[in-house]
């Protein structure tokens, strides 16, 4: 099978199970369709990796005229639907944005679409293969996990209408759109798939139809529509330059000065999609959705689309004022979102803010745009996707059985759900070791940042943000692995499909860490060599760091699972107070009290009310400066 056929299969095949999801009504049929579809996507991706990873960049000419008309018709249908939803729920901002965006695209279609010259509409290179593996493997595993999770979800939420058919349909449409986005060379095609991801996230976040879910889904919608407007303006600006820059390859080859305005606009759209400050609220609000939605948005679809397009355009940003401004938005987001994560007790909100922070680090690297920084950015994308999907689904499974997502209520989870706790430890270890460990080593990150203007500022932000990251991950891990007496093991109630996904992702975390040098050598470095003429070759210290991380990722979880013949439970020290085996002590006036252990959350220092307004205003100002700088540069043409 030719590679172009593989690309078309990955884009179109998920639509088949999406349609079947609307037709089947029984759990057995749904289970078979989802699992077979996941297996098929995974098999094709492995074949694509084996056959396409060593062939560099391949471009394919696909008939654009008939496909373009179909895409435009679907775009108009999406616009009509969003307009209807905006009017129905009286959201004037959504109505105004979708009308503006649609008018821009109608103007493009009427005046310029016929003049656009894109020889190759599809392409593939090592970076798109990496993204496809993330989308297909992790996205498919999330769909499998959702089989058991959504069944229990509706058992725990009987007031929520069971619309699992629509839910799984949208999941597969989401995956298809992401494949289309990373394989499209035609920027108009990228925009088309971009808009489908916006619609899919809106529908999934509002799945439960509660007032909170509807409000949060509209927040996600209008914030991403702002990015959509910027993207459509970028397309219109490219069209006015003659239509010969509408391919990503053409845009990257055109020169930084000419390409900077559309690249800055598309980069701004990427910031909204990646939930960078001041647009982080939509991703935090998305936590109201069922856990598979959160895992999908964070690991393999929505936010990854944002950082993908920014990294893809990084050669244009390299060495420019707009690129450094973009990098500062990412760096500030990394520092402040990490700080806000400290103050969160809700596990999903911790995961949300840590995602925003890690994506900020990716954006900072892409804004700097050097080959070393891009090496770090791509590896951050890979390992963040695996660890974060594992953590979200482990938290979702734990929540269904301990009836809470509060970190404080996960005390002693290693007793109650030992295997789930061990998998959470694997995910957490992979995350909090990332900034100064394998992904952003001193050799890569510090050198990449220090060579940039004001590089010492980036290094300081990296150091403080990394310290904060270690703090909030370590205290959560401590809660999970703390031993409590007389705790009942409740893992027997976990659904088989959930186990299958959790075990697969935990294994994938370990395997990917182990083969990290191979990923760098055969996928990342060839991409850097072709785009930058240099590679961030894997040094001896990076191999040592990889081995250390692998030991931590494997030994730590196993150490809490393996039985010990000799062990001794020691009562906690209570400052001289006598304690009992059931964790009680004598308080004032002889009253028996339950001993409680609690983390520090430092709300007065790191709370959302303290840090979020600062980040919102600061990053908004920098974004304005970034766009102004790009337009000022373009004015000299």
C-alpha positions, 0 to 999 in steps of 0.5 A, a space after each residue: 500500500 502506497 503511503 498516500 493511501 495510508 494517509 487517506 485511510 487514516 483521515 477517512 477511516 475513523 468516519 466509518 465507526 463514527 457513522 456506525 456509532 449513530 446506528 448501533 444501540 447495544 453495548 456489545 456492538 459498540 464495544 466491538 466496533 470501537 476495539 476493532 477500529 482502534 486495532 485497525 488504526 494502530 496497525 496502519 500507524 505501525 505500518 506507516 512508521 516502518 515504511 515512511 519514517 526513513 523517507 524524509 518529506 513526501 508531498 502528494 497532489 490530491 485534486 483540490 477543486 472538488 474537495 475544496 468545494 465540499 470542504 467549503 460547504 461543510 464549513 458553511 454548515 458548521 457556521 450555520 450550526 454554530 450561529 444557531 446555537 449562539 442564537 438559541 443560547 443568546 450568546 452574542 459574542 459567539 454570534 458576532 465571531 462566527 458571522 465575522 469569520 464566515 464573511 471572511 471565508 466567503 470573501 476568500 472563496 469568492 475573490 481568491 479561491 480560484 487563484 490559489 496555487 497549491 501543488 501538493 495538498 497532503 504531505 508527510 514527514 517525521 514530525 507529522 508521523 510523530 503527531 499521527 502516532 500520538 493522535 491514533 494510538 493515544 486517541 484510540 486507547 481513550 476511545 476504548 477506555 471510554 467504553 467502560 467509563 461512560 457506562 459507569 458515568 451514566 450509572 452515577 449520573 442517572 439524570 444525564 441523558 444517555 447519548 453515548 452514540 453521539 459521544 463516540 461518533 464525535 470522538 472518532 470525528 475528532 480523531 479524523 480531523 486531527 489526522 487531516 490537520 497534521 497531514 495537510 499541506 494546504 493551509 485552507 485544508 488545515 483551517 478546515 480540519 481546525 474548525 472541525 476540532 473546534 466544533 467537536 470540543 464544543 459538543 463534547 464539553 457540553 455533553 451533560 447539558 448541565 448549565 455549567 457544561 453549556 456555559 463552559 462549552 460556549 467559553 471554549 467556543 468563543 475563545 477558539 472562534 477568536 483564533 479561527 477569525 485570526 486564522 481566516 484573516 491569515 488565509 485572506 492575507 496570503 491570498 492577497 499576496 498572489 495565492 502562491 503561498 497557501 501551502 505550508 511548504 510555500 509559506 516556509 520557503 517564502 522568507 521570514 519577512 513575507 510570511 511573518 504576518 500570516 504566521 503571527 496570525 496563525 500562531 495567535 490562533 495556535 495560542 487560543 487552541 493551546 489554551 495559553 494565557 489569556 485563553 486558559 479558561 476554556 481548558 480549565 472549564 472543559 474539566 466539567 466534561 467526562 474524563 475521556 473528553 479531558 484526556 482527549 483534549 489534553 493529550 492527542 487532539 485540541 491543545 496538540 493542534 495548537 502547539 503543532 501549528 506553532 512548532 511547524 511555523 517555528 522557522 519563520 519565528 526564529 530570530 524575529 521580534 514576534 517570535 521572542 514575544 511568542 516565546 515570552 507568552 509561553 514562558 509566562 504561561 509556564 511559570 504562572 500556570 505551574 504556580 496556580 496548579 499548587 493551589 488546586 485540590 481538584 485533581 483534574 484542575 491540577 492536570 489542566 493547569 499542568 497541561 497549560 504550563 507544559 504547553 507554555 514550555 513548548 510554545 516558548 521553545 517554538 518561539 525561540 525557534 532554534 533546532 535545539 529548542 525544537 528538539 526539546 519541544 517535540 519531545 515534550 509533546 510526545 511525553 506529555 501526551 502519554 503521561 497526561 492521558 494516563 493520569 487523566 484516565 487513572 484519575 477518572 477510574 479512581 473518581 468512580 470508585 472513591 467518589 471524589 476527585 479531590 487530592 486529599 481524598 486520594 490519601 492511601 490510594 495505594 491500599 485501596 486501588 494499588 495498581 491504579 495508584 502505581 499507574 498514577 505514580 508512573 504518570 506523575 513521575 514522568 511529568 514532574 521529572 520532565 523540565 530538567 530531566 529527559 525532555 528539557 535537559 540542561 544541554 538543550 533547554 539552557 543552551 537554547 534559551 541562553 543564546 536568545 535575546 534576554 535568554 537569562 530571563 527564560 532560564 530563570 523562568 525555566 528554573 523557577 517553573 520547574 521547581 514549582 512543578 516538582 512541588 505540586 507533583 511530589 505532594 500529590 504523589 505523597 498522598 497516593 503512596 501514603 499507607 493507611 491502616 484497614 483500607 478496603 481494596 476496591 479495584 475488583 470493580 474496575 471495568 476491563 476496558 479501563 484496565 486495558 487502556 491504563 495498562 497499555 499507557 503505563 507500558 507505553 510510558 516505560 517503553 517510550 522512555 526506554 527507546 527515547 534515543 531511537 525516537 530522537 535518532 530516527 524521527 526528531 533529528 532527521 526532521 531538524 536536519 532537513 529544516 535547520 541543517 543541524 541536529 541536537 545530537 543525543 549526548 552522553 549526559 542525555 542517555 544517563 538522564 534517560 536511564 535514571 528516568 527509566 529507573 524512577 518510572 519502573 522501580 518506584 511503582 514496583 516498590 509499592 506493589 511488590 510484597 515485602 516479607 519484613 515490614 513494620 508499621 510505625 505510628 505517626 509522631 504527634 508531638 508527644 500525643 499518644 496515637 492508636 492503630 486507627 489513626 486517632 489521638 487524645 485531644 484537649 480535655 481527653 476528646 478522641 480525635 481523628 488524625 488528618 494529614 493534609 497538603 499545603 495549597 498556599 492559596 494566598 500566594 499561588 491562587 487563581 485570583 492572585 496569578 491569573 489576572 496578572 498572567 491574563 493582562 501581561 500575556 494579552 499585552 505581549 500578544 498585541 505587541 507580537 501582532 503589532 511587530 509582525 504588521 510593522 515588519 510587513 509594512 516595510 514590504 
